[in-house]
């Protein structure tokens, strides 16, 4: 994993990664349940931060190890991004549709229904990914 002997800087980096991994794990149950969109946001943020940390300190660790972890974190953040982006869009559009006049509000509601269907598919892909051997391997590597 590392190129050099342990050092205080390396230990600090590993500590930062551990913090983000703990945040990822803490947000996973809420992400799975789907009750609070902020849990999904927290999980995505933790994955993105781990990827950024690894990119910033890639010279401190084995390049293949870093490249592989960053690739897998890219995969995870993509899984998390689709439902998160749709959550944000739905929240925004809901507030925009509410004050519209009846005819336009009906059209807006149809749009929101289509968005809900997309969110459902994105959530299904996310849950399948979180239940996959690939995700379990990523957790183990981290």
N, CA, C and O atoms as a MOPAC input file, in Angstrom:
PM7 MOZYME 1SCF
protein

 N      0.81900 1    -1.18700 1     0.00000 1
 C      0.00000 1     0.00000 1     0.00000 1
 C      0.86300 1     1.25100 1     0.00000 1
 O      0.60500 1     2.16300 1    -0.78600 1
 N      1.86200 1     1.32700 1     0.83700 1
 C      2.65400 1     2.55200 1     0.91200 1
 C      3.96200 1     2.37000 1     0.17900 1
 O      4.43700 1     1.25400 1    -0.03100 1
 N      4.53300 1     3.50600 1    -0.20600 1
 C      5.84100 1     3.51000 1    -0.84800 1
 C      6.94000 1     3.71800 1     0.17500 1
 O      8.07300 1     3.28400 1    -0.03600 1
 N      6.62300 1     4.37600 1     1.28100 1
 C      7.62500 1     4.73000 1     2.27700 1
 C      7.24800 1     4.14300 1     3.62600 1
 O      6.17700 1     3.56400 1     3.81100 1
 N      8.16300 1     4.31600 1     4.54900 1
 C      7.89700 1     3.90100 1     5.92400 1
 C      6.82600 1     4.79500 1     6.53700 1
 O      6.59300 1     5.90700 1     6.06200 1
 N      6.17800 1     4.31100 1     7.59000 1
 C      5.17100 1     5.14100 1     8.26700 1
 C      5.76600 1     6.48800 1     8.68000 1
 O      6.93100 1     6.58200 1     9.06500 1
 N      4.94600 1     7.51100 1     8.59200 1
 C      5.36100 1     8.85000 1     8.98200 1
 C      4.16400 1     9.55600 1     9.58500 1
 O      3.02600 1     9.12400 1     9.39600 1
 N      4.40900 1    10.64400 1    10.31400 1
 C      3.27300 1    11.39600 1    10.87300 1
 C      2.31500 1    11.89600 1     9.78600 1
 O      1.09900 1    11.89100 1     9.97700 1
 N      2.86200 1    12.32200 1     8.65500 1
 C      2.01200 1    12.81100 1     7.57300 1
 C      1.15200 1    11.68300 1     7.01500 1
 O     -0.04800 1    11.85200 1     6.80000 1
 N      1.77200 1    10.54200 1     6.78400 1
 C      1.04300 1     9.38000 1     6.28700 1
 C     -0.04800 1     8.98800 1     7.27200 1
 O     -1.16700 1     8.66600 1     6.87100 1
 N      0.27400 1     9.01400 1     8.54700 1
 C     -0.71700 1     8.67000 1     9.57000 1
 C     -1.87500 1     9.66900 1     9.57600 1
 O     -3.02400 1     9.28600 1     9.79500 1
 N     -1.57700 1    10.94000 1     9.34000 1
 C     -2.64400 1    11.95100 1     9.27100 1
 C     -3.54900 1    11.69600 1     8.07500 1
 O     -4.77100 1    11.81100 1     8.17500 1
 N     -2.94800 1    11.35100 1     6.95200 1
 C     -3.73300 1    11.05600 1     5.74800 1
 C     -4.63000 1     9.85000 1     5.99800 1
 O     -5.81500 1     9.86700 1     5.66500 1
 N     -4.06800 1     8.82500 1     6.57400 1
 C     -4.87200 1     7.63400 1     6.87000 1
 C     -5.98400 1     7.96400 1     7.86300 1
 O     -7.08100 1     7.41300 1     7.77200 1
 N     -5.70600 1     8.85500 1     8.80600 1
 C     -6.73400 1     9.29500 1     9.74300 1
 C     -7.87100 1    10.01300 1     9.03300 1
 O     -9.04100 1     9.79700 1     9.34900 1
 N     -7.52500 1    10.87100 1     8.06900 1
 C     -8.55600 1    11.55500 1     7.28600 1
 C     -9.39900 1    10.56300 1     6.49200 1
 O    -10.62100 1    10.69200 1     6.41500 1
 N     -8.74100 1     9.58800 1     5.91300 1
 C     -9.47500 1     8.55800 1     5.16800 1
 C    -10.39500 1     7.76500 1     6.10100 1
 O    -11.53000 1     7.44800 1     5.74300 1
 N     -9.90100 1     7.45100 1     7.28800 1
 C    -10.73900 1     6.72300 1     8.25600 1
 C    -11.96600 1     7.54100 1     8.65800 1
 O    -13.05700 1     6.99100 1     8.80700 1
 N    -11.79000 1     8.85700 1     8.83300 1
 C    -12.92200 1     9.73200 1     9.17100 1
 C    -13.98300 1     9.68600 1     8.07900 1
 O    -15.17700 1     9.58900 1     8.36300 1
 N    -13.54200 1     9.75400 1     6.84800 1
 C    -14.50000 1     9.73700 1     5.74000 1
 C    -15.14500 1     8.36400 1     5.58700 1
 O    -16.32100 1     8.26100 1     5.23800 1
 N    -14.38300 1     7.31900 1     5.84700 1
 C    -14.95800 1     5.97400 1     5.80300 1
 C    -16.01400 1     5.81700 1     6.88700 1
 O    -17.06200 1     5.21500 1     6.65300 1
 N    -15.74600 1     6.35400 1     8.06900 1
 C    -16.74300 1     6.31400 1     9.15000 1
 C    -17.99300 1     7.09700 1     8.75400 1
 O    -19.11100 1     6.66300 1     9.03100 1
 N    -17.81000 1     8.23900 1     8.11200 1
 C    -18.95900 1     9.03500 1     7.65400 1
 C    -19.75000 1     8.27700 1     6.59400 1
 O    -20.98100 1     8.31400 1     6.59000 1
 N    -19.05200 1     7.59500 1     5.70000 1
 C    -19.69600 1     6.78500 1     4.66900 1
 C    -20.54700 1     5.70500 1     5.32000 1
 O    -21.71300 1     5.52600 1     4.96800 1
 N    -19.96000 1     4.98800 1     6.27100 1
 C    -20.68600 1     3.91100 1     6.97000 1
 C    -21.86300 1     4.45700 1     7.77700 1
 O    -22.92600 1     3.83700 1     7.81600 1
 N    -21.68300 1     5.60000 1     8.41500 1
 C    -22.75500 1     6.18300 1     9.22300 1
 C    -23.94800 1     6.58700 1     8.36300 1
 O    -25.09100 1     6.49500 1     8.81000 1
 N    -23.69400 1     7.03000 1     7.14300 1
 C    -24.78000 1     7.48100 1     6.26500 1
 C    -25.42300 1     6.34900 1     5.47200 1
 O    -26.48600 1     6.53300 1     4.87800 1
 N    -24.79300 1     5.19000 1     5.45700 1
 C    -25.31400 1     4.10200 1     4.62100 1
 C    -26.71700 1     3.63700 1     5.01900 1
 O    -27.55400 1     3.47000 1     4.13100 1
 N    -27.02200 1     3.41800 1     6.30000 1
 C    -28.38700 1     2.96600 1     6.62200 1
 C    -29.46500 1     3.95400 1     6.16600 1
 O    -30.49700 1     3.54200 1     5.63700 1
 N    -29.23400 1     5.23600 1     6.36600 1
 C    -30.19600 1     6.24400 1     5.92000 1
 C    -30.28600 1     6.31900 1     4.40600 1
 O    -31.35900 1     6.56600 1     3.85500 1
 N    -29.17100 1     6.10800 1     3.73800 1
 C    -29.16300 1     6.08700 1     2.27700 1
 C    -29.98400 1     4.90700 1     1.77700 1
 O    -30.77600 1     5.04000 1     0.84400 1
 N    -29.78900 1     3.75800 1     2.40100 1
 C    -30.54800 1     2.57500 1     2.00700 1
 C    -32.04700 1     2.75100 1     2.24200 1
 O    -32.85900 1     2.35400 1     1.40600 1
 N    -32.41100 1     3.34100 1     3.37000 1
 C    -33.83700 1     3.48700 1     3.68500 1
 C    -34.49800 1     4.54200 1     2.80400 1
 O    -35.68500 1     4.44000 1     2.49500 1
 N    -33.73200 1     5.55500 1     2.39800 1
 C    -34.27300 1     6.58900 1     1.53800 1
 C    -35.16200 1     7.60000 1     2.23400 1
 O    -35.79000 1     8.42600 1     1.57200 1
 N    -35.22800 1     7.55300 1     3.55500 1
 C    -36.11600 1     8.45800 1     4.28800 1
 C    -35.60800 1     9.88800 1     4.34000 1
 O    -36.40400 1    10.82700 1     4.35100 1
 N    -34.29900 1    10.06500 1     4.37100 1
 C    -33.73100 1    11.40000 1     4.48800 1
 C    -32.71000 1    11.61100 1     3.37000 1
 O    -31.63900 1    11.00300 1     3.39700 1
 N    -33.01900 1    12.45600 1     2.39200 1
 C    -32.08200 1    12.67300 1     1.28600 1
 C    -30.71600 1    13.18600 1     1.74100 1
 O    -29.72800 1    13.04200 1     1.02000 1
 N    -30.65600 1    13.77900 1     2.92300 1
 C    -29.36800 1    14.28300 1     3.41500 1
 C    -28.39700 1    13.14800 1     3.72400 1
 O    -27.18500 1    13.34200 1     3.63500 1
 N    -28.89600 1    11.98100 1     4.08200 1
 C    -28.00700 1    10.83600 1     4.32100 1
 C    -27.30900 1    10.43900 1     3.02300 1
 O    -26.11000 1    10.16000 1     3.01800 1
 N    -28.05200 1    10.41500 1     1.93700 1
 C    -27.46800 1    10.13400 1     0.62500 1
 C    -26.41100 1    11.19000 1     0.30000 1
 O    -25.33100 1    10.86000 1    -0.19100 1
 N    -26.71800 1    12.44100 1     0.57000 1
 C    -25.76700 1    13.53300 1     0.33600 1
 C    -24.49300 1    13.32800 1     1.16600 1
 O    -23.38600 1    13.51000 1     0.65800 1
 N    -24.64600 1    12.95400 1     2.42200 1
 C    -23.47600 1    12.72700 1     3.29200 1
 C    -22.62100 1    11.56100 1     2.78900 1
 O    -21.39200 1    11.62300 1     2.81700 1
 N    -23.28000 1    10.51200 1     2.33700 1
 C    -22.53700 1     9.35100 1     1.84900 1
 C    -21.76500 1     9.71000 1     0.57700 1
 O    -20.60300 1     9.33700 1     0.42100 1
 N    -22.41600 1    10.42900 1    -0.31600 1
 C    -21.75100 1    10.85600 1    -1.54600 1
 C    -20.57700 1    11.78500 1    -1.23300 1
 O    -19.50500 1    11.66000 1    -1.82600 1
 N    -20.78100 1    12.70100 1    -0.31700 1
 C    -19.71200 1    13.63400 1     0.05600 1
 C    -18.51400 1    12.88300 1     0.63200 1
 O    -17.37100 1    13.19300 1     0.29700 1
 N    -18.76400 1    11.91200 1     1.48100 1
 C    -17.66200 1    11.13000 1     2.07000 1
 C    -16.88300 1    10.38600 1     0.99100 1
 O    -15.65300 1    10.36100 1     1.02500 1
 N    -17.57900 1     9.78400 1     0.04300 1
 C    -16.90700 1     9.05600 1    -1.04000 1
 C    -16.08100 1    10.02200 1    -1.90200 1
 O    -14.95500 1     9.70800 1    -2.28400 1
 N    -16.63800 1    11.18000 1    -2.19900 1
 C    -15.91400 1    12.16400 1    -3.00500 1
 C    -14.68600 1    12.68600 1    -2.25600 1
 O    -13.63200 1    12.89400 1    -2.85800 1
 N    -14.82100 1    12.89500 1    -0.96300 1
 C    -13.67200 1    13.36800 1    -0.18200 1
 C    -12.56200 1    12.32200 1    -0.14000 1
 O    -11.38600 1    12.66600 1    -0.24900 1
 N    -12.92300 1    11.05100 1     0.01800 1
 C    -11.89700 1    10.00600 1     0.01500 1
 C    -11.16000 1     9.99400 1    -1.30900 1
 O     -9.93500 1     9.88100 1    -1.34500 1
 N    -11.90100 1    10.10800 1    -2.38900 1
 C    -11.27800 1    10.12600 1    -3.70800 1
 C    -10.33400 1    11.32500 1    -3.84200 1
 O     -9.23000 1    11.19300 1    -4.37000 1
 N    -10.76300 1    12.47500 1    -3.37000 1
 C     -9.93200 1    13.68100 1    -3.44400 1
 C     -8.67300 1    13.54100 1    -2.59000 1
 O     -7.58300 1    13.91800 1    -3.02100 1
 N     -8.81900 1    13.00900 1    -1.39900 1
 C     -7.65700 1    12.80900 1    -0.51700 1
 C     -6.64800 1    11.90200 1    -1.20100 1
 O     -5.45400 1    12.19900 1    -1.23900 1
 N     -7.14100 1    10.79200 1    -1.74400 1
 C     -6.23600 1     9.85200 1    -2.42100 1
 C     -5.54800 1    10.50400 1    -3.61600 1
 O     -4.37900 1    10.22700 1    -3.88500 1
 N     -6.25500 1    11.35600 1    -4.32300 1
 C     -5.64600 1    12.05100 1    -5.45400 1
 C     -4.56900 1    13.02800 1    -5.02300 1
 O     -3.54500 1    13.18400 1    -5.68900 1
 N     -4.81400 1    13.67700 1    -3.91100 1
 C     -3.86000 1    14.68500 1    -3.42900 1
 C     -2.58200 1    14.06900 1    -2.88300 1
 O     -1.52600 1    14.70100 1    -2.91300 1
 N     -2.66600 1    12.86300 1    -2.39300 1
 C     -1.49500 1    12.24900 1    -1.74800 1
 C     -1.03800 1    10.99000 1    -2.48100 1
 O     -0.39400 1    10.12300 1    -1.88900 1
 N     -1.36400 1    10.89000 1    -3.74300 1
 C     -1.08100 1     9.65100 1    -4.47500 1
 C      0.39400 1     9.25400 1    -4.45400 1
 O      0.70800 1     8.07000 1    -4.57200 1
 N      1.29800 1    10.21300 1    -4.30700 1
 C      2.72300 1     9.89600 1    -4.29000 1
 C      3.15600 1     9.21000 1    -2.99600 1
 O      4.24400 1     8.63800 1    -2.93000 1
 N      2.31400 1     9.26600 1    -1.97300 1
 C      2.66400 1     8.65900 1    -0.68900 1
 C      2.35800 1     7.16200 1    -0.63800 1
 O      2.81400 1     6.46000 1     0.26400 1
 N      1.58200 1     6.67800 1    -1.61300 1
 C      1.12200 1     5.29500 1    -1.59200 1
 C      1.41000 1     4.61700 1    -2.92700 1
 O      1.75800 1     5.26800 1    -3.91100 1
 N      1.26100 1     3.33500 1    -2.93500 1
 C      1.44500 1     2.56200 1    -4.15800 1
 C      0.47600 1     3.08900 1    -5.22800 1
 O     -0.73200 1     3.13200 1    -4.99600 1
 N      0.99300 1     3.48600 1    -6.38400 1
 C      0.13800 1     4.08800 1    -7.41600 1
 C     -0.99500 1     3.16900 1    -7.88000 1
 O     -2.09900 1     3.64000 1    -8.15600 1
 N     -0.73300 1     1.87400 1    -7.96600 1
 C     -1.79000 1     0.93900 1    -8.40000 1
 C     -2.90100 1     0.85700 1    -7.36900 1
 O     -4.07900 1     0.80100 1    -7.72200 1
 N     -2.52800 1     0.84800 1    -6.09100 1
 C     -3.51200 1     0.80300 1    -5.01100 1
 C     -4.39000 1     2.05000 1    -5.05900 1
 O     -5.61400 1     1.95500 1    -4.97700 1
 N     -3.76500 1     3.21400 1    -5.19200 1
 C     -4.50600 1     4.47600 1    -5.24600 1
 C     -5.40100 1     4.51600 1    -6.47900 1
 O     -6.57500 1     4.87500 1    -6.38200 1
 N     -4.85700 1     4.15000 1    -7.63500 1
 C     -5.63900 1     4.19900 1    -8.87600 1
 C     -6.86600 1     3.29000 1    -8.77600 1
 O     -7.96500 1     3.66500 1    -9.18600 1
 N     -6.66400 1     2.10100 1    -8.22900 1
 C     -7.79100 1     1.17500 1    -8.10400 1
 C     -8.85900 1     1.72500 1    -7.15000 1
 O    -10.04800 1     1.69400 1    -7.46600 1
 N     -8.44100 1     2.21900 1    -6.00200 1
 C     -9.40800 1     2.77100 1    -5.04800 1
 C    -10.14000 1     3.97300 1    -5.63400 1
 O    -11.35200 1     4.10400 1    -5.46200 1
 N     -9.42400 1     4.84300 1    -6.31600 1
 C    -10.07700 1     6.01700 1    -6.91000 1
 C    -11.07300 1     5.59000 1    -7.98600 1
 O    -12.13800 1     6.19300 1    -8.11300 1
 N    -10.74100 1     4.56900 1    -8.75200 1
 C    -11.66500 1     4.05900 1    -9.77400 1
 C    -12.93200 1     3.51400 1    -9.11400 1
 O    -14.04100 1     3.77300 1    -9.58000 1
 N    -12.76500 1     2.77700 1    -8.05500 1
 C    -13.92500 1     2.21000 1    -7.36300 1
 C    -14.74400 1     3.30100 1    -6.66200 1
 O    -15.97000 1     3.21200 1    -6.60000 1
 N    -14.07600 1     4.31700 1    -6.14100 1
 C    -14.80600 1     5.43800 1    -5.53700 1
 C    -15.54100 1     6.24300 1    -6.61100 1
 O    -16.60800 1     6.79700 1    -6.34500 1
 N    -14.98000 1     6.31300 1    -7.82200 1
 C    -15.69500 1     6.93100 1    -8.94400 1
 C    -17.00100 1     6.18000 1    -9.20600 1
 O    -18.05600 1     6.78900 1    -9.38300 1
 N    -16.91400 1     4.87400 1    -9.22700 1
 C    -18.09600 1     4.04200 1    -9.44600 1
 C    -19.14500 1     4.30400 1    -8.36400 1
 O    -20.32600 1     4.48600 1    -8.66000 1
 N    -18.69600 1     4.32000 1    -7.11300 1
 C    -19.62800 1     4.54300 1    -6.00700 1
 C    -20.25000 1     5.93500 1    -6.08900 1
 O    -21.45900 1     6.08000 1    -5.90900 1
 N    -19.44700 1     6.95100 1    -6.35500 1
 C    -20.00800 1     8.30300 1    -6.41600 1
 C    -20.98000 1     8.44000 1    -7.58200 1
 O    -21.95400 1     9.18500 1    -7.47800 1
 N    -20.74200 1     7.74500 1    -8.68000 1
 C    -21.69200 1     7.77100 1    -9.80100 1
 C    -23.01800 1     7.13200 1    -9.38500 1
 O    -24.08800 1     7.63500 1    -9.72700 1
 N    -22.94100 1     6.02800 1    -8.64900 1
 C    -24.17100 1     5.38600 1    -8.13800 1
 C    -24.94700 1     6.33300 1    -7.22400 1
 O    -26.17400 1     6.40700 1    -7.28200 1
 N    -24.21700 1     7.04600 1    -6.38700 1
 C    -24.84100 1     7.96300 1    -5.42900 1
 C    -25.31100 1     9.25500 1    -6.10200 1
 O    -26.27300 1     9.87700 1    -5.65100 1
 N    -24.63600 1     9.65500 1    -7.17200 1
 C    -24.93900 1    10.93700 1    -7.81300 1
 C    -26.30800 1    10.95000 1    -8.47300 1
 O    -27.02900 1    11.94300 1    -8.37100 1
 N    -26.67800 1     9.87400 1    -9.14200 1
 C    -27.94000 1     9.89000 1    -9.89700 1
 C    -29.14300 1    10.14800 1    -8.98600 1
 O    -29.91200 1    11.07100 1    -9.25600 1
 N    -29.33300 1     9.37300 1    -7.92400 1
 C    -30.48800 1     9.66900 1    -7.07100 1
 C    -30.35300 1    11.00500 1    -6.33900 1
 O    -31.35600 1    11.67800 1    -6.10400 1
 N    -29.14400 1    11.39200 1    -5.98000 1
 C    -28.96000 1    12.67600 1    -5.29700 1
 C    -29.32900 1    13.84000 1    -6.21300 1
 O    -30.04300 1    14.75300 1    -5.79800 1
 N    -28.85400 1    13.81100 1    -7.43500 1
 C    -29.17900 1    14.87500 1    -8.37500 1
 C    -30.68200 1    14.95000 1    -8.62200 1
 O    -31.24400 1    16.04000 1    -8.72900 1
 N    -31.32700 1    13.80000 1    -8.71000 1
 C    -32.77900 1    13.78100 1    -8.91100 1
 C    -33.51600 1    14.27300 1    -7.66800 1
 O    -34.55700 1    14.91900 1    -7.78800 1
 N    -32.99800 1    13.97900 1    -6.48700 1
 C    -33.59200 1    14.52500 1    -5.25400 1
 C    -33.56800 1    16.04900 1    -5.26800 1
 O    -34.56500 1    16.70300 1    -4.96200 1
 N    -32.41800 1    16.60000 1    -5.62700 1
 C    -32.25800 1    18.05300 1    -5.64700 1
 C    -33.18200 1    18.66700 1    -6.69800 1
 O    -33.83700 1    19.67800 1    -6.44400 1
 N    -33.23100 1    18.05300 1    -7.87100 1
 C    -34.08300 1    18.56300 1    -8.93800 1
 C    -35.55900 1    18.49900 1    -8.53600 1
 O    -36.31400 1    19.44100 1    -8.77600 1
 N    -35.95700 1    17.40300 1    -7.93200 1
 C    -37.35400 1    17.28100 1    -7.51400 1
 C    -37.71300 1    18.33400 1    -6.46500 1
 O    -38.77900 1    18.94600 1    -6.52600 1
 N    -36.83800 1    18.53100 1    -5.53100 1
 C    -37.10000 1    19.53500 1    -4.49200 1
 C    -37.25600 1    20.92100 1    -5.12700 1
 O    -38.17300 1    21.66600 1    -4.78100 1
 N    -36.37700 1    21.25300 1    -6.03300 1
 C    -36.43800 1    22.54600 1    -6.69700 1
 C    -37.72800 1    22.68100 1    -7.51200 1
 O    -38.44700 1    23.67300 1    -7.38700 1
 N    -38.01400 1    21.67800 1    -8.34700 1
 C    -39.19200 1    21.76400 1    -9.20300 1
 C    -40.48900 1    21.77000 1    -8.39900 1
 O    -41.45600 1    22.41900 1    -8.79900 1
 N    -40.52300 1    21.06900 1    -7.29200 1
 C    -41.72500 1    21.06600 1    -6.44700 1
 C    -42.05800 1    22.47800 1    -5.98300 1
 O    -43.22100 1    22.88100 1    -5.98500 1
 N    -41.04200 1    23.21900 1    -5.58900 1
 C    -41.29800 1    24.59100 1    -5.13500 1
 C    -41.68800 1    25.50100 1    -6.29300 1
 O    -42.42000 1    26.47300 1    -6.10200 1
 N    -41.20700 1    25.19300 1    -7.48600 1
 C    -41.54800 1    25.99700 1    -8.66700 1
 C    -42.95300 1    25.68300 1    -9.17100 1
 O    -43.63000 1    26.57500 1    -9.68200 1
 N    -43.40200 1    24.45000 1    -9.04300 1
 C    -44.71000 1    24.02600 1    -9.54400 1
 C    -45.83800 1    24.50900 1    -8.63800 1
 O    -46.91100 1    24.88000 1    -9.11500 1
 N    -45.59200 1    24.50100 1    -7.35200 1
 C    -46.62900 1    24.85000 1    -6.36700 1
 C    -47.38400 1    26.14200 1    -6.66900 1
 O    -48.61400 1    26.12900 1    -6.62200 1
 N    -46.72100 1    27.24900 1    -6.97500 1
 C    -47.45800 1    28.50900 1    -7.17700 1
 C    -48.09300 1    28.67200 1    -8.57000 1
 O    -48.75700 1    29.67700 1    -8.82200 1
 N    -47.90000 1    27.70900 1    -9.46600 1
 C    -48.43200 1    27.85300 1   -10.82300 1
 C    -49.95500 1    27.77400 1   -10.83800 1
 O    -50.57600 1    27.21300 1    -9.93500 1
 N    -50.54600 1    28.35700 1   -11.89500 1
 C    -51.99700 1    28.24400 1   -12.08200 1
 C    -52.34700 1    26.81100 1   -12.42500 1
 O    -51.48400 1    26.03300 1   -12.83100 1
 N    -53.59300 1    26.47000 1   -12.26500 1
 C    -54.08300 1    25.08800 1   -12.34500 1
 C    -53.56500 1    24.31100 1   -13.56100 1
 O    -53.01900 1    23.22000 1   -13.39300 1
 N    -53.71800 1    24.83200 1   -14.75700 1
 C    -53.30100 1    24.09900 1   -15.95500 1
 C    -51.80900 1    23.82500 1   -15.98000 1
 O    -51.37200 1    22.71300 1   -16.27400 1
 N    -51.05700 1    24.82300 1   -15.67600 1
 C    -49.60200 1    24.65300 1   -15.65500 1
 C    -49.15900 1    23.79000 1   -14.47600 1
 O    -48.19000 1    23.03800 1   -14.57800 1
 N    -49.86800 1    23.90300 1   -13.37000 1
 C    -49.53800 1    23.07500 1   -12.21000 1
 C    -49.74900 1    21.59800 1   -12.53600 1
 O    -48.96400 1    20.75400 1   -12.10600 1
 N    -50.80000 1    21.27900 1   -13.29000 1
 C    -51.05300 1    19.89200 1   -13.69600 1
 C    -49.90500 1    19.37500 1   -14.56900 1
 O    -49.45200 1    18.24200 1   -14.40700 1
 N    -49.44700 1    20.21100 1   -15.48500 1
 C    -48.30300 1    19.81400 1   -16.32200 1
 C    -47.05600 1    19.62600 1   -15.46000 1
 O    -46.28200 1    18.69100 1   -15.66800 1
 N    -46.87200 1    20.50900 1   -14.50600 1
 C    -45.73900 1    20.38200 1   -13.59600 1
 C    -45.80900 1    19.11000 1   -12.77600 1
 O    -44.79100 1    18.46200 1   -12.53500 1
 N    -46.99200 1    18.75600 1   -12.35200 1
 C    -47.14900 1    17.50600 1   -11.57800 1
 C    -46.82300 1    16.29000 1   -12.43200 1
 O    -46.22100 1    15.33000 1   -11.95000 1
 N    -47.22200 1    16.33000 1   -13.69900 1
 C    -46.87400 1    15.20600 1   -14.58800 1
 C    -45.35300 1    15.08900 1   -14.72500 1
 O    -44.79800 1    13.99000 1   -14.73700 1
 N    -44.70500 1    16.23200 1   -14.82700 1
 C    -43.24200 1    16.24000 1   -14.89000 1
 C    -42.65800 1    15.64700 1   -13.60500 1
 O    -41.72100 1    14.85100 1   -13.65900 1
 N    -43.19900 1    16.02800 1   -12.47000 1
 C    -42.72200 1    15.49500 1   -11.18900 1
 C    -42.96600 1    13.99400 1   -11.08600 1
 O    -42.15200 1    13.27700 1   -10.50400 1
 N    -44.06800 1    13.51000 1   -11.64100 1
 C    -44.33200 1    12.06200 1   -11.64300 1
 C    -43.28300 1    11.32100 1   -12.46200 1
 O    -42.81600 1    10.25500 1   -12.06100 1
 N    -42.91800 1    11.88200 1   -13.60000 1
 C    -41.87300 1    11.25900 1   -14.43000 1
 C    -40.53900 1    11.26900 1   -13.68600 1
 O    -39.77100 1    10.30800 1   -13.73100 1
 N    -40.29400 1    12.36600 1   -13.01200 1
 C    -39.07500 1    12.48600 1   -12.21500 1
 C    -39.06300 1    11.45000 1   -11.09100 1
 O    -38.02100 1    10.85900 1   -10.80800 1
 N    -40.19700 1    11.22900 1   -10.45600 1
 C    -40.30300 1    10.20200 1    -9.42000 1
 C    -39.96000 1     8.82200 1    -9.96600 1
 O    -39.28500 1     8.03400 1    -9.30400 1
 N    -40.42800 1     8.53500 1   -11.17300 1
 C    -40.11900 1     7.24200 1   -11.79600 1
 C    -38.62200 1     7.10700 1   -12.03500 1
 O    -38.04100 1     6.04800 1   -11.79600 1
 N    -38.00200 1     8.18200 1   -12.50600 1
 C    -36.54200 1     8.16200 1   -12.70700 1
 C    -35.82600 1     7.96200 1   -11.37800 1
 O    -34.86300 1     7.20100 1   -11.29600 1
 N    -36.29200 1     8.64100 1   -10.34600 1
 C    -35.68100 1     8.49800 1    -9.02400 1
 C    -35.79700 1     7.06200 1    -8.53800 1
 O    -34.85900 1     6.51300 1    -7.96000 1
 N    -36.94900 1     6.46200 1    -8.77800 1
 C    -37.13600 1     5.06600 1    -8.37100 1
 C    -36.14200 1     4.13600 1    -9.04600 1
 O    -35.58000 1     3.24500 1    -8.40900 1
 N    -35.93100 1     4.34600 1   -10.33600 1
 C    -34.95800 1     3.50800 1   -11.05900 1
 C    -33.53800 1     3.76200 1   -10.56300 1
 O    -32.75400 1     2.82700 1   -10.40000 1
 N    -33.21500 1     5.02700 1   -10.32700 1
 C    -31.87900 1     5.35900 1    -9.82100 1
 C    -31.65900 1     4.76200 1    -8.43800 1
 O    -30.57200 1     4.26400 1    -8.14400 1
 N    -32.67900 1     4.80700 1    -7.58700 1
 C    -32.56300 1     4.20100 1    -6.24600 1
 C    -32.38800 1     2.69100 1    -6.34400 1
 O    -31.61100 1     2.10300 1    -5.59100 1
 N    -33.10100 1     2.07100 1    -7.25900 1
 C    -32.97000 1     0.61800 1    -7.43300 1
 C    -31.53900 1     0.25800 1    -7.85000 1
 O    -30.96300 1    -0.70700 1    -7.34800 1
 N    -30.97100 1     1.04700 1    -8.77700 1
 C    -29.57000 1     0.79900 1    -9.18700 1
 C    -28.62000 1     1.02200 1    -8.01600 1
 O    -27.67000 1     0.26200 1    -7.82400 1
 N    -28.87900 1     2.06400 1    -7.23700 1
 C    -28.03700 1     2.34200 1    -6.07300 1
 C    -28.08600 1     1.19000 1    -5.08100 1
 O    -27.04400 1     0.72100 1    -4.62300 1
 N    -29.27300 1     0.73500 1    -4.74800 1
 C    -29.40100 1    -0.35700 1    -3.77600 1
 C    -28.76800 1    -1.63600 1    -4.29600 1
 O    -28.14300 1    -2.37300 1    -3.53200 1
 N    -28.92100 1    -1.90900 1    -5.58700 1
 C    -28.26400 1    -3.08500 1    -6.16800 1
 C    -26.75000 1    -2.95100 1    -6.04600 1
 O    -26.06100 1    -3.92300 1    -5.73700 1
 N    -26.23300 1    -1.74700 1    -6.28800 1
 C    -24.79400 1    -1.52600 1    -6.15700 1
 C    -24.31100 1    -1.69800 1    -4.72600 1
 O    -23.25700 1    -2.28800 1    -4.48900 1
 N    -25.08200 1    -1.18300 1    -3.76700 1
 C    -24.69100 1    -1.30600 1    -2.36000 1
 C    -24.77400 1    -2.74200 1    -1.86300 1
 O    -24.11400 1    -3.10800 1    -0.89000 1
 N    -25.57800 1    -3.54600 1    -2.52800 1
 C    -25.69100 1    -4.96100 1    -2.16200 1
 C    -24.73500 1    -5.84800 1    -2.94800 1
 O    -24.70900 1    -7.06200 1    -2.74400 1
 N    -23.95700 1    -5.26300 1    -3.83400 1
 C    -23.11100 1    -6.04200 1    -4.73700 1
 C    -21.79300 1    -6.46300 1    -4.08700 1
 O    -21.32800 1    -5.84400 1    -3.13000 1
 N    -21.20400 1    -7.53100 1    -4.62900 1
 C    -19.85000 1    -7.91800 1    -4.18400 1
 C    -18.82800 1    -6.80800 1    -4.43800 1
 O    -17.86400 1    -6.67100 1    -3.68600 1
 N    -19.03200 1    -6.02300 1    -5.48500 1
 C    -18.09400 1    -4.93500 1    -5.78600 1
 C    -18.03900 1    -3.93100 1    -4.63700 1
 O    -16.95700 1    -3.48700 1    -4.25400 1
 N    -19.19300 1    -3.57200 1    -4.08700 1
 C    -19.22100 1    -2.63600 1    -2.96700 1
 C    -18.58400 1    -3.26000 1    -1.73700 1
 O    -17.84700 1    -2.58800 1    -1.01500 1
 N    -18.85300 1    -4.51800 1    -1.49100 1
 C    -18.23500 1    -5.18900 1    -0.33100 1
 C    -16.70800 1    -5.23300 1    -0.48400 1
 O    -15.98400 1    -5.05400 1     0.49500 1
 N    -16.22100 1    -5.47000 1    -1.70000 1
 C    -14.76800 1    -5.46100 1    -1.93000 1
 C    -14.20100 1    -4.06800 1    -1.69400 1
 O    -13.13100 1    -3.92500 1    -1.10100 1
 N    -14.90400 1    -3.04800 1    -2.15200 1
 C    -14.43700 1    -1.67600 1    -1.93200 1
 C    -14.35000 1    -1.37200 1    -0.43800 1
 O    -13.35700 1    -0.80700 1     0.02200 1
 N    -15.35900 1    -1.73300 1     0.30400 1
 C    -15.31900 1    -1.51200 1     1.75400 1
 C    -14.13400 1    -2.23500 1     2.37200 1
 O    -13.44600 1    -1.68900 1     3.23500 1
 N    -13.90200 1    -3.43400 1     1.94100 1
 C    -12.79000 1    -4.21300 1     2.47500 1
 C    -11.44700 1    -3.55500 1     2.14000 1
 O    -10.55600 1    -3.49500 1     2.98700 1
 N    -11.30600 1    -3.07100 1     0.92300 1
 C    -10.05400 1    -2.41100 1     0.50800 1
 C     -9.83000 1    -1.12900 1     1.30200 1
 O     -8.70200 1    -0.80300 1     1.67300 1
 N    -10.92300 1    -0.40400 1     1.55900 1
 C    -10.78800 1     0.84200 1     2.30300 1
 C    -10.44300 1     0.53300 1     3.75100 1
 O    -10.28400 1     1.45000 1     4.55700 1

